[in-house]
Amino acid sequence: MAPINDKPFLEFIFEYLKKQGIKEVILAVSYKYEVIKEYFKDEFLGIKIKYSIEKEPLGTGGAIKEALKFIKNEAYVLNGDTFFDIDLSKLKLNRSKICLALKQMNDFDRYGTVNVNEQGFVISFEEKIFKNQGLINGGIYFLNKDIFKDFALQEKFSFEEFLQENYEKLKARACIFDDYFIDIGVPEDYRFFYNSQV
């Protein structure tokens, strides 16, 4: 519930989802989820909300796996601390289990990069080092409900590590965007976004 001028950051994400035509959201929540539920209730901006509540921290992967129990087919998954103003309809599976939204970046060292071939398939991930240019994971995914079906996973696991270890088996695709991106987990990004909303 990071505040941005009296609005929680999550509210900006809901405003974005409304513009994208999203009708229902599953919020994966844990610690102090009551604060979130009290603010957003069971509907916000006309979007119906269900809560996938972690009794114990499950990591990003475990949280997504639990939330997918509410889903029938495919779903968009968004990080709660990034804002990436893309057109969600451009993310396509095309027989893959997942499609990642990637952001074109220049002169950066705080993100790992994702490499993609000419057919749009993910071919490798690289650790954080300074890059003059590259593609980073924008924190938005379009995935199939059964993405975890063929894997023996712990209850608690990292979704990012799962992707890095299994992108070939998942036939992971990617779509590249150059839209507005902010990561409020980075202090200078948080300040920039805060000041831009004044």
Protein Blocks (a to p, Z undefined) as FASTA:
>chain_A
ZZeehiafklmmmmmmmmnopabdcdddfehklmmmmmnmmbeehiacdddddfbdebjk
lmmmmmmmmpmkbccdddfkbccdddfklpcfklpabdcdddddehiakbccddddfkop
afbdcdddddfbdcddehiacddfklmmmpccdfbdcfklmmmmmmmmnopacdddfbdc
ddfkbmklmmmmmmmmZZ
